[in-house]
């Protein structure tokens, strides 16, 4: 084993004992130097939603019939928070800040989140994704925010989707 790999392994083991890079807490990368006026590498994406998400979004618009505001790709950290005084509070907050949900329905007046909708495609069958989905479901349940999982399909029945939403929305 090359010397660099040995030292990398030792560093990783040392960091585990120090609590760095634990599954719920990542060490953040330093921000780009704000005093540097050089060009930044960012580029606008050509689309916000995948083709499947965009297709579902159109159906979702019809299903809610302007009764709710629809937001897409919302960070869970913008929906939930961890109470002050909670042990390892920042660790739990960091964990939800790194994840997002597909769609959120909100009250039109207060913009209060009422329902989270996850569009479940084939990627949700992987073990890693199932663990992530289980955590998100538990987090939403703890926060008393309903979550609705909709299997990705070629076509959707708007009436059925409307009924599912109406039964799942938490006021």
C-alpha positions as CSV (number, residue, x, y, z in Angstrom):
1,X,0.0,0.0,0.0
2,X,1.5,3.4,-0.9
3,X,2.5,5.6,2.0
4,X,-0.1,8.3,1.0
5,X,-3.0,5.7,1.3
6,X,-1.6,4.5,4.7
7,X,-1.6,8.1,6.1
8,X,-5.0,8.7,4.6
9,X,-6.4,5.6,6.3
10,X,-4.9,6.7,9.6
11,X,-6.3,10.2,9.3
12,X,-9.7,8.8,8.5
13,X,-9.6,6.6,11.6
14,X,-8.3,9.5,13.7
15,X,-11.1,11.7,12.4
16,X,-13.8,9.1,13.3
17,X,-12.6,9.1,16.9
18,X,-12.6,12.9,16.9
19,X,-16.2,12.8,15.6
20,X,-15.3,14.4,12.2
21,X,-17.1,13.1,9.1
22,X,-19.6,11.1,11.0
23,X,-22.6,10.0,9.1
24,X,-24.7,12.9,10.4
25,X,-22.0,15.6,10.4
26,X,-19.9,16.6,7.5
27,X,-16.9,19.0,7.7
28,X,-17.8,21.9,5.4
29,X,-15.5,22.9,2.7
30,X,-14.1,26.5,3.1
31,X,-16.1,29.0,1.1
32,X,-14.3,30.6,-1.9
33,X,-12.3,33.6,-1.0
34,X,-14.7,36.5,-1.2
35,X,-11.9,39.0,-1.8
36,X,-10.9,37.2,-5.0
37,X,-12.6,39.1,-7.8
38,X,-11.8,36.5,-10.5
39,X,-14.4,34.7,-12.4
40,X,-16.4,32.0,-10.6
41,X,-17.1,28.6,-12.1
42,X,-20.9,28.6,-11.8
43,X,-23.2,28.2,-14.7
44,X,-27.0,28.2,-14.9
45,X,-28.6,24.9,-15.4
46,X,-30.9,24.4,-18.4
47,X,-33.7,23.1,-16.2
48,X,-34.7,22.9,-12.5
49,X,-36.8,19.8,-12.7
50,X,-36.0,16.4,-14.4
51,X,-38.4,15.4,-17.2
52,X,-40.3,13.2,-14.9
53,X,-40.6,15.9,-12.2
54,X,-41.7,18.5,-14.9
55,X,-44.3,16.2,-16.2
56,X,-45.6,15.5,-12.6
57,X,-45.5,19.3,-11.8
58,X,-48.0,20.0,-14.6
59,X,-50.4,17.3,-13.3
60,X,-49.9,18.6,-9.8
61,X,-50.9,22.1,-10.9
62,X,-54.1,20.8,-12.2
63,X,-54.7,18.6,-9.2
64,X,-54.4,21.5,-6.7
65,X,-56.3,23.9,-9.0
66,X,-54.6,27.0,-7.5
67,X,-55.7,25.9,-3.9
68,X,-52.1,25.7,-2.8
69,X,-48.8,27.2,-3.7
70,X,-46.4,24.6,-5.1
71,X,-42.7,24.7,-4.5
72,X,-40.1,22.3,-5.9
73,X,-36.8,21.1,-4.8
74,X,-37.1,22.4,-1.2
75,X,-34.3,21.9,1.3
76,X,-35.6,20.0,4.3
77,X,-33.7,22.5,6.4
78,X,-36.1,25.1,5.1
79,X,-39.1,23.1,6.2
80,X,-38.0,21.7,9.6
81,X,-35.8,22.9,12.4
82,X,-34.3,21.4,15.5
83,X,-35.3,22.9,18.8
84,X,-32.8,24.9,20.8
85,X,-31.4,22.8,23.7
86,X,-31.6,19.6,21.7
87,X,-28.5,17.5,22.3
88,X,-26.3,17.5,19.1
89,X,-28.6,20.1,17.6
90,X,-26.3,21.3,14.9
91,X,-25.5,17.8,13.9
92,X,-29.2,17.1,13.3
93,X,-29.7,20.5,11.5
94,X,-26.7,19.9,9.2
95,X,-28.2,16.5,8.3
96,X,-31.5,17.9,7.1
97,X,-29.8,20.9,5.4
98,X,-28.1,18.5,3.0
99,X,-31.4,17.0,1.7
100,X,-34.3,18.2,-0.3
101,X,-37.8,17.0,-1.2
102,X,-39.4,17.1,-4.6
103,X,-42.5,19.2,-4.0
104,X,-44.1,21.1,-1.1
105,X,-47.7,22.4,-1.0
106,X,-48.2,25.5,1.1
107,X,-51.1,27.6,2.2
108,X,-51.6,30.5,-0.2
109,X,-51.9,33.1,2.5
110,X,-49.4,32.2,5.1
111,X,-47.1,30.0,2.9
112,X,-47.2,27.4,5.7
113,X,-46.0,24.0,4.5
114,X,-48.9,21.6,4.4
115,X,-47.8,18.6,2.5
116,X,-44.5,17.2,1.1
117,X,-44.7,15.2,-2.1
118,X,-41.9,12.8,-3.2
119,X,-42.0,11.5,-6.7
120,X,-40.6,8.0,-6.4
121,X,-38.8,6.8,-9.5
122,X,-36.7,3.6,-9.8
123,X,-33.8,5.1,-7.8
124,X,-36.0,4.9,-4.7
125,X,-35.5,1.1,-4.8
126,X,-31.8,1.2,-3.9
127,X,-30.9,0.4,-0.3
128,X,-29.2,3.8,0.2
129,X,-32.3,5.6,-1.1
130,X,-34.7,3.6,1.0
131,X,-32.6,4.5,4.1
132,X,-32.8,8.2,3.1
133,X,-36.5,8.0,2.4
134,X,-37.1,6.2,5.8
135,X,-35.2,9.0,7.6
136,X,-37.1,11.7,5.7
137,X,-40.5,10.0,6.5
138,X,-39.5,9.8,10.2
139,X,-38.4,13.5,10.2
140,X,-41.6,14.6,8.6
141,X,-43.6,12.5,11.1
142,X,-41.7,14.0,14.0
143,X,-42.5,17.5,12.7
144,X,-46.1,16.6,12.0
145,X,-45.8,17.4,8.3
146,X,-47.5,14.9,6.0
147,X,-45.5,13.3,3.2
148,X,-47.0,11.7,0.2
149,X,-45.0,9.3,-2.0
150,X,-46.2,9.1,-5.6
151,X,-44.7,6.5,-7.9
152,X,-43.3,8.0,-11.1
153,X,-45.5,7.0,-14.0
154,X,-46.0,7.7,-17.7
155,X,-49.4,9.3,-16.9
156,X,-51.3,10.3,-13.8
157,X,-55.0,10.5,-13.0
158,X,-55.6,14.1,-11.9
159,X,-58.7,13.2,-9.9
160,X,-56.9,10.4,-8.0
161,X,-54.0,12.7,-7.2
162,X,-56.4,15.4,-6.0
163,X,-58.1,12.9,-3.7
164,X,-54.7,11.7,-2.3
165,X,-53.6,15.3,-1.7
166,X,-56.9,16.3,0.0
167,X,-56.6,13.3,2.4
168,X,-53.0,13.9,3.2
169,X,-52.9,17.7,3.7
170,X,-52.3,18.8,7.3
171,X,-53.8,22.1,8.2
